[in-house]
């Protein structure tokens, strides 16, 4: 097992930056720990080994192997590095909000929170993870199934409406949860289940993912910074920031990430996408 060389503790080269860039080199268990750390960086790593392991749904020895992979001989050294980065951030003028940026306007405050969520979400996505998910979406030998929860089903539908134009075999899992098993019964290794699940995580969505995992389907999870329980089953995880000054969480970052994947898939599959778009236009003309 080759260890990653810890990057210098600077704003431009944090440990998080190094992990994102080399996420593809990690094992599935290590990636799970990495996703938890990156989704709540650096605070998840400042917890005890047992707490970190519980968050990631892995064993304590797995966490120790993960930090060894990062180049640290002891958990205390790993935490010392995170504390140094945190201290440097707190001392940096760049981390302090300029007086001109402060606003008493609820609209401005909300807008700033949404913009920060989108920025932090995209910054946390490892290029290797994005490309791996994009490759699954563009693989027409695979069937794509998409499901969302009570407040994320709209994102799932949004994704499906776009992907159906680009490629075939894209299905929205909807309706009563009791009927979902009628669909998952046919899942297999060539199936991809894309799941949108943010707090409060839905048991029926988790159960669907468990059924899909038992059938060796590939699970791609879009979740929040606290990670849905489905993260322990997913091969790929995208964690989005969702908190805003409201009683409701914001899905703006998730929508933006979906649009990034739709844009990437359209570009990658342009020959097929263009042909399908032209065919759809001809069909629409017949209904006018």
N, C-alpha and C positions, 0 to 999 in steps of 0.2 A: 504494500500500500504506500503510494507516494504522497508525502505530505505537501500541502500548499505552503509556500513561503509567506509568512505574515507580511502584509504590506506596511509601509511606514505609517505611523499614526498622524496623518495629516488630513486636512479637509478634502484634498484631491485624491487621496489614496487610503481610504479607510478599509477596515477589515470587511465591511459590508460590500464595498465596491469590488474587492477581490473575490468574495464569495459569489456575487452575481455574475461576474465575468467567467467564472470557472464552475458554474453549477452543473454543467453537463458532465463533469468529471466525477461527480459524487455518486455513490450508490443510492438506491431508492430510500433506504433508511436515513442516510446522511442528508439527502435532499429534503426529507420531511423535517429534520431538525433545522436545516438551513432556512426553510420556508417560515418556520415559527420564529426564528431569530430575526430574519429580515422583515417580517410583518410587524414586529414590535421591537425595533432596533434602537438602542442596544439593551433595553430593559429586560427582555426575555433571558438574555445571557447573564444578567446580574442576579438571577434567582439561583436557588440551590440546584444541584444536579437532579435531584428527585423532582423538583417542581418543573424544571426545564423538560425532563423526560416525560412527565405527565402531560404537559402542554402538547408535546409533539406526538404522543401516543407511541413512544418507543421505550426501551429499557434504559436504565441509568448507564450500563456499560456501553450502550450504543452512543449516548451523548459523549462519553469519554473518548470513544473511538473517533467521533466526529471532530472534537476539538484537537485530537492528536493529528487528524488529517489536515487540520488548519495550520499545523506547525507548532502547537503548544504542548509542552511536556507535562503540564499540570493544569487542572481546571482553574487554580488560583492565578496562573499566568494569563490565561484566557480572560478572566474577569478583570485583571489588572489592566490589560490592554483596552477593554471596553470602557473602563473608568477613565483612563487617560484620554480617550477620544471624547467622552462625554464632557470632561473638564475643559478640553480644548474648545469644544463647541460653545459651551457656556461663556467662555472668555472672549470668543470672537465677536467683534462688532457686527459681523454679517448676520449673526444669529439674533441680534437685538433689533426689535422693530423700530424703524425710524419714526420720529414724532409726526411727520407728515403723512405716514401711512395709517396712523390711528384714526378711527372714525367713530362717531357716535351714531352713525346711521345704521339701522338694522339691515337695510338692503346691502350696504357696502360690506358690513361684517359677514353677512351670509355669502356674498359673492367671493370675498377673500377666502373664506373657509372652503368653498367649492373648488376654487382655483388651486388652493394648497393641496386639497385631496387629490385632484387630478395629477398635479405635478409629482407629489410624493408617490402616488401609485405607479406612474410610468417610470420614475426613477428606480423603483424597487423591482421592476420586472427584468430578470436576467435575459439578455439577448438569446442565449441558448434555449431557454425555456420558451420564449416567444416563437423561435424558429421551429422547435419541436412540436408545439401545438399547431402551428400553421401547417406543418407537413402532414399532420393527421387530418386537418380540415381539407387539405387539397388532395388527399389520397382517395380517388374515386373507387378504389377496391373496398373501401370501408363504408359502412352505413353510419350516418351521424344521427344520434338521438339527442334532443335537447329538452331539459326540464327545468322549471323554476318553482320557487315557493309562492306563498300568497302575495308577496309584494315584489317578487323578482320574475314572476311569470311573464310580465310585460317585456323584460329584457330578453327572455328566452324566445318569445314570439318575434321580437325585433330581429334577433339573430337569424332565426329560421327564415323569415320573410326575405332577407337578403341572400342567405346561403342557397336557398332554393333556386334563385335566379342564376347563381354562379355554377352550381353543380347538382347532380341528381342525388337521390337517396338521403334526404334530410327530413327528419320527422320531429314534430313537436309532440311531446308527451303531455297530454292535457286531460281534462275531465276529472272524474272522481278517482281518488287514489286507489280505491278498491279495484279499478279496472286496469291499473298500471301493470299488474302481473300478467295480464293477457298479452301485453306487448313484450315484457322482459323475458317471457318464456322462450322467445326465439333469439335472444341475444347469444353472441358467441365471440370468438377471438377477433373477428373482423368488425365488430361493432364498437363504436365510440359513444360514450355517454357524456355529454357536456352538461354540467350541473351548476345552477346558480343558487347559492344558499348562504344567506347572511343571517345575523342574529335577528330574531330568535329562531334558531335552527329548527327545521321541521322534521319530526320523526318519520313521517311518511316518505320524505325525500331521502333521508338517510337510509331507510329500509330499501328503497328502490336501488340506491347505489350499492348496497350490500348484496342485493340479488344479482346485479350486473357484475359485480366483482367475482361472485361465486361462479359465474359463467365465463370468466376470463376476459371480459370486455375491458377496454381501456377507458379509464375515467379521467375527465378533465374537470377540475373544480374552479369555479369563480366564486370567491368568498370575501369576507372582510378581514381586517387585521388581526382578529382574534381566532380565526380559522374554524370553519365548520368541522364537526366530527368526521365528515367525509374525507378530510385531508389524509387520514390514515389509510384510506383506500385508493386515493387518487395517484395516478402516475405523474400528473402535472397539476400545479396549483398556481393560480393568480390571486393574490390578495389585494383588495382595494381598500382605500380609506373611505369611510362612510360617515364620520361624525361631522356635524354642523351645529350651529347655534339654534337648535330646534328640538322639539320633542320627537321628531321623525329623523331617521337616518337618510342620507342622500345616496342615490344610485348613479349620480352623474359620472363618477369615475368609472364605474362598471360599464355604463353605456359607451363611454369614450374608448375603453379598452376593446369592447366588442367591435366598434367602428374601425379600430386599428387592424383587427383581424380580418374584417370584411374587406378593407382596403388592400391588405396584403394578399388575401386569397384571390381577389379580383385581378390583381396584377400578375400573380403567379399563374393563374389559370385563364389568362385573358383570351386565348384562342377559343376555349370551350365557353367561357362566359359570354363573349361577343356573339357566338353562334346562338346561344340560348336566348340572349336578349333580343336578337333579331327575330327568332322564332316566336317569342312571346309577343312582340309587336305585331306580327302577322296575325296571331290569334286574337289580339285585342281589336284589330281592324274588323274582324269577322263579327264581333259582337256589337259594333257601333250601329 
